[in-house]
Amino acid sequence: MSHEKILAILVGGGPAPGINAVIAAATIEARNHGVRVLGCYDGFKWLLQGDTQHAIELDINDLSRIHFEGGSILRTSRANPTRTPDGVQRVADTLRQLGVDHLITIGGDDTAYSASRLARLMPGLTVAHVPKTIDNDLPLPSDNPTFGFTTACNLGKELVRNLMQDAATTERWFFVTVMGRHAGHLALGIGGSAAATLTVIAEEFAEPRIALARLADVLEGAVIKRRSHGREHGVAILSEGLGERLDPTTLGTVERDQYGNVRLAELELGRLLKERVAASLRSRGIDVTIVAKELGYELRCAPPGAHDIQYCRSLGYWATRFLLEGGGSAMVTIQAGRLVPIPFGLMIDSRTGKVRVRYVDVDSEMYQTLDAYMIRLKREDFDSPDTIAALAKAGHLSAPEFTKRFAPVVGLDGG
């Protein structure tokens, strides 16, 4: 009697709109082919502990309408099998106890890396990874978003629009830190679509470590430029990844997650910069109210929009089809409407041994368009003595003082 095939599904990392649509589509397609489906609660957490009790049977009737819902019916965690020498082996042993033949992992770069290690250790297990992250930083072609990104951008745009109205009404500034551990896609997507005053991302800085003082000067320069236009308010969007690029001596003691990443939400980057910029302006008699906000958790469990629902159902369906037709050891992508599996080996950065990160291309026309509409200090502001004089006046500085302090912000010599 032939062994009944079993597909297991798990979710790792942070939530993103569309997870349930992937789970539903993958399950429905597997069940339609007579394959049992097990949903593993909390990512790798229980598998790491050898616990087989947190894997539940998934059936079509339970899942047929969950694609509308945010969050994850299987929950999620950041439990990391690669953290200890025997972690991946313990996950493999538990999957063998459960009789699993195929595995779909849904997650970002850390989950993809764990999946690649598991596939290498268990030749009898076929693994497909579905790229999920609102950060949009997995190694896909530039015009392929990771699922959840478009929904997060749309909701973030609405929230920032409300903040912009508040800023104009109360004449204050908001410094809004937006999630994005390594790359600035989400910050730029939200800032650009909301037409925020400016968006600052780590990719725009060439140096490996960013001085906190330089970052503060970018923001202070924007405040001064707005004042020279007669406006006392604005909204600055800051990519969370700026925190990772700051000189470590500016961070103090910080918490790290199980993958060794700095818990960027604990850094309070916006508050650090708010205090520094406000103090600098106040020292010259300029009183500006700045409010620091964090934006990210509000986006992760939002109900997916139409694009993400359709995209995620396609990813789930084809992840299952890929495995049932003999595929494995790859990330499943849909490019130009077609299934394109990317082998795990091509995803790994040979220098770091980790999954490659897709950064914002600051030389692209798309970025240059967004930059053109930002109100911040730019090189052309230093071309005219009259412009320099107006900016210096708004900043309560002399023209030479202004040039010395802020010309380096745009890559010019302040001398």
C-alpha positions in Angstrom: 0.0 0.0 0.0 1.5 3.3 -1.0 2.3 5.9 1.6 -0.1 8.8 1.7 1.9 12.0 0.9 2.0 14.8 3.5 2.7 18.5 2.9 3.6 20.6 5.9 3.2 24.4 5.9 4.9 26.8 8.4 5.2 30.6 8.7 8.4 32.4 10.0 9.3 36.0 10.8 7.0 38.9 11.1 3.4 38.9 9.8 2.6 40.3 6.4 -0.8 40.8 4.6 -1.6 37.7 2.4 -0.2 34.9 4.5 -3.6 33.2 4.9 -4.2 33.4 1.2 -1.0 31.4 0.6 -1.9 28.8 3.2 -5.4 28.4 1.8 -4.4 28.1 -1.9 -1.5 25.7 -1.1 -3.8 23.5 1.1 -6.7 23.4 -1.4 -4.4 22.4 -4.3 -2.7 19.7 -2.2 -6.0 18.3 -0.9 -7.4 18.2 -4.4 -4.5 15.9 -5.3 -5.1 13.6 -2.3 -2.2 15.0 -0.3 -2.7 15.5 3.5 -1.7 18.9 4.8 -0.3 19.7 8.2 -0.1 23.3 9.5 2.8 23.8 11.9 2.0 26.4 14.5 4.6 29.1 15.4 7.1 28.5 12.6 10.0 26.3 13.6 9.4 26.7 17.4 7.7 23.4 18.2 9.6 21.4 15.5 12.8 22.5 17.2 11.6 21.0 20.5 10.7 17.7 18.9 7.0 18.5 19.6 4.6 16.9 17.1 1.4 18.0 18.9 1.4 21.5 17.4 0.9 20.3 13.8 -2.7 20.3 12.9 -4.6 18.8 9.9 -5.7 21.5 7.4 -8.7 20.9 5.2 -10.5 22.8 2.4 -13.7 23.6 4.4 -11.7 25.3 7.1 -9.8 27.6 4.8 -11.9 28.5 1.8 -12.5 32.1 2.9 -9.4 33.0 5.0 -7.7 34.7 2.1 -9.6 37.9 3.1 -8.1 37.9 6.6 -4.9 39.5 7.8 -2.5 37.8 10.3 -1.7 34.0 10.1 -4.0 31.2 11.2 -0.8 29.2 11.9 0.7 32.2 13.9 4.4 32.8 13.3 7.6 33.1 15.3 11.3 33.9 14.8 12.5 30.6 16.2 15.8 29.9 14.4 17.0 26.3 13.7 20.4 27.6 12.5 21.2 29.2 15.8 22.6 26.0 17.4 24.7 23.3 15.7 21.9 20.6 16.0 18.9 22.9 15.5 18.3 22.0 11.8 18.8 18.3 12.6 16.1 18.4 15.4 13.6 20.0 13.0 14.4 17.3 10.4 13.9 14.6 13.0 10.5 16.0 14.0 9.4 16.3 10.4 10.4 12.7 9.9 8.3 11.7 12.9 5.3 13.5 11.3 5.9 11.7 8.0 6.3 14.9 6.0 7.3 14.5 2.4 6.9 18.2 1.2 7.4 21.4 3.1 6.3 25.0 2.2 7.9 27.7 4.3 6.4 31.2 4.2 8.8 34.0 5.3 11.6 36.4 4.7 15.3 36.1 4.4 15.9 34.3 7.8 13.2 31.7 7.2 14.5 31.2 3.6 18.0 30.6 5.0 16.7 28.0 7.5 14.6 26.4 4.7 17.7 26.1 2.5 19.7 24.4 5.3 16.9 22.0 6.0 16.6 21.1 2.3 20.4 20.4 2.2 20.2 18.2 5.3 17.1 16.2 4.3 17.5 14.9 0.7 14.1 13.1 1.0 12.2 16.3 1.8 11.2 18.7 -1.0 11.1 22.3 0.2 9.6 25.4 -1.5 10.0 28.8 0.1 7.3 31.5 -0.5 8.9 35.0 -0.2 7.0 37.1 2.4 8.0 40.4 3.9 6.6 43.9 3.9 10.3 45.0 3.7 10.4 43.9 0.0 14.1 43.0 0.4 14.3 39.4 -0.9 16.4 38.8 -4.0 13.6 39.0 -6.7 13.8 41.0 -9.9 13.4 44.7 -9.2 9.8 44.9 -10.5 8.6 41.9 -8.4 7.4 42.9 -4.9 7.3 40.5 -2.1 3.8 39.8 -0.9 2.3 42.1 1.7 4.4 45.0 0.4 1.7 46.7 -1.7 -0.9 46.4 1.1 1.5 47.8 3.7 2.4 50.7 1.4 -1.3 51.5 0.8 -2.2 51.5 4.5 1.0 53.3 5.4 0.1 56.0 2.9 -3.2 56.6 4.6 -1.7 56.8 8.0 1.0 59.2 6.9 -1.6 61.3 5.1 -3.4 61.7 8.4 -0.1 62.8 10.1 0.5 65.3 7.3 -2.9 66.9 8.0 -2.1 67.0 11.7 1.3 68.5 11.1 -0.3 71.3 8.9 -3.1 71.9 11.4 -0.9 72.1 14.5 2.3 73.4 12.9 4.6 70.6 14.0 6.9 68.0 12.5 6.6 64.3 12.7 9.7 62.0 12.4 8.2 58.7 11.4 10.3 55.6 11.5 9.1 52.9 9.1 9.9 49.2 9.3 12.6 47.9 6.9 15.5 46.2 8.7 18.0 46.2 5.8 16.4 48.1 2.9 14.3 51.3 2.5 11.7 50.0 0.1 8.7 50.3 2.5 9.8 53.8 3.8 10.2 55.0 0.2 6.9 53.4 -0.9 5.0 55.0 1.9 6.8 58.4 1.8 6.6 58.6 -2.0 2.9 57.8 -2.3 1.9 60.1 0.6 4.2 62.9 -0.8 5.8 63.2 2.6 8.2 66.2 3.0 11.2 63.9 2.7 12.1 60.2 3.1 15.6 59.2 4.3 16.9 55.7 3.6 20.2 54.0 4.4 20.9 53.3 0.8 21.5 57.0 0.0 24.6 57.0 2.2 27.8 55.7 0.6 29.7 55.3 3.8 29.4 51.9 5.7 28.7 53.7 9.0 26.5 56.8 9.2 27.3 59.4 11.9 24.2 60.3 13.9 25.2 63.9 13.6 25.1 63.7 9.8 21.6 62.1 9.8 20.4 64.8 12.2 21.8 67.5 9.9 19.8 66.1 7.0 16.6 66.5 9.0 17.5 69.9 10.5 18.4 71.1 7.0 14.9 70.0 5.8 13.3 71.9 8.7 15.2 75.0 7.8 14.4 74.7 4.1 10.7 74.4 4.9 11.0 77.5 7.2 12.6 79.4 4.3 9.4 78.6 2.4 7.2 80.0 5.2 6.1 76.6 6.5 6.7 75.4 10.1 5.5 71.9 9.6 6.5 68.7 7.8 6.7 64.9 7.9 10.0 63.1 7.6 9.9 59.3 6.9 12.9 57.4 8.2 13.8 53.9 7.2 14.3 51.6 10.2 17.5 50.3 8.5 19.2 53.6 9.2 19.6 52.3 12.8 21.7 49.3 11.6 24.0 51.6 9.8 24.6 54.0 12.7 28.0 53.9 14.4 27.5 51.3 17.2 28.9 53.7 19.8 25.7 55.8 19.3 23.4 52.9 20.1 24.4 51.9 23.7 23.0 48.6 24.9 20.5 47.0 22.5 18.4 43.9 22.4 18.9 41.3 19.6 16.5 38.7 18.2 17.3 35.0 17.7 18.9 35.6 14.4 21.3 38.1 16.0 19.6 41.1 14.5 19.3 44.3 16.5 15.8 44.8 17.7 15.4 48.1 15.8 12.1 48.9 17.3 13.8 49.2 20.6 16.3 51.8 19.3 13.7 54.6 19.1 15.6 56.1 16.2 12.9 58.8 15.8 13.2 59.9 19.4 17.0 60.0 19.2 16.9 62.3 16.1 14.0 64.4 17.4 15.9 65.3 20.6 19.1 66.1 18.7 17.4 68.2 16.0 15.1 70.1 18.5 18.0 70.9 20.8 20.2 72.2 17.9 17.4 74.5 16.6 16.5 75.6 20.2 20.1 76.6 20.8 19.6 79.2 18.0 16.2 80.4 19.3 14.1 78.3 16.9 11.2 76.6 18.7 10.0 73.6 16.7 7.7 70.9 18.0 8.8 67.5 16.8 6.9 64.2 17.5 8.5 60.8 17.0 6.4 58.0 15.6 7.0 54.4 14.8 5.1 52.8 11.9 5.2 49.1 11.1 3.2 46.9 13.5 0.0 48.6 12.3 0.8 47.4 8.8 1.7 43.8 9.3 -1.7 42.1 10.0 -3.8 44.4 7.8 -6.3 42.6 5.5 -4.6 42.1 2.2 -5.6 44.3 -0.8 -6.8 42.8 -4.1 -3.3 42.6 -5.6 -1.8 40.8 -2.6 -4.8 38.3 -2.4 -4.5 37.4 -6.1 -0.6 37.3 -5.9 -0.6 35.1 -2.7 -3.2 32.7 -4.0 -1.0 32.2 -7.1 2.1 31.7 -5.0 0.4 29.2 -2.7 -1.1 27.2 -5.6 2.2 27.1 -7.6 4.3 26.3 -4.5 2.2 23.1 -4.1 2.2 22.3 -7.8 6.0 22.8 -7.9 6.5 20.3 -5.1 4.0 17.7 -6.3 5.6 17.8 -9.8 9.0 16.9 -8.4 10.5 20.4 -7.7 12.3 21.5 -4.5 15.1 23.4 -2.9 13.9 26.7 -4.4 12.0 30.0 -3.7 8.8 30.2 -5.6 8.3 33.4 -7.6 5.8 34.6 -10.2 7.5 36.7 -12.8 5.6 38.3 -15.7 2.7 36.0 -14.8 4.8 32.8 -14.9 6.2 30.5 -12.3 10.0 31.0 -11.9 11.6 28.9 -9.1 14.9 30.4 -7.8 17.2 27.7 -6.5 18.3 28.2 -2.9 21.9 28.2 -4.1 21.4 31.3 -6.2 19.8 33.2 -3.2 22.9 32.9 -0.9 25.4 35.7 -0.8 28.9 34.0 -1.0 30.4 36.7 1.2 28.0 36.4 4.1 26.6 32.9 3.7 23.1 34.5 4.2 20.3 35.2 1.8 21.1 38.2 -0.5 19.3 41.5 0.3 17.6 43.5 -2.4 18.4 47.2 -1.7 16.8 50.3 -3.2 18.6 51.4 -6.3 19.3 55.1 -5.7 20.5 55.5 -9.3 17.2 54.4 -10.8 14.8 56.8 -12.4 12.1 55.7 -9.9 14.2 56.8 -6.9 15.2 60.0 -8.7 11.5 60.9 -9.3 10.7 60.5 -5.6 13.8 62.4 -4.6 12.9 65.3 -6.9 9.7 65.9 -5.0 11.3 65.8 -1.6 11.8 69.1 0.3 15.3 68.8 1.7 18.7 70.5 1.1 20.1 69.7 -2.3 23.2 70.7 -4.2 21.5 73.4 -6.2 20.6 75.2 -2.9 24.2 76.2 -2.6 24.6 77.5 -6.2 23.1 81.0 -5.4 24.2 83.4 -2.7 20.6 84.7 -2.4 19.3 81.1 -1.7 22.1 80.5 0.8 21.2 83.9 2.5 17.5 83.0 2.7 18.3 79.5 4.1 20.8 80.9 6.6 18.2 83.5 7.8 15.6 80.8 8.3 18.2 78.8 10.3 19.3 81.8 12.4 22.8 81.5 11.0 25.1 83.6 9.0 25.7 82.6 5.4 29.2 81.3 6.1 28.0 79.4 9.2 25.1 77.8 7.2 27.4 76.7 4.4 30.0 75.3 6.8 27.4 73.3 8.7 25.1 72.1 5.9 27.1 71.9 2.7 28.5 68.5 3.7 24.9 67.2 3.9 24.7 67.4 0.1 28.3 66.2 -0.4 29.9 69.6 -0.8 32.9 71.1 1.0 31.6 73.3 3.9 34.8 75.3 3.9 
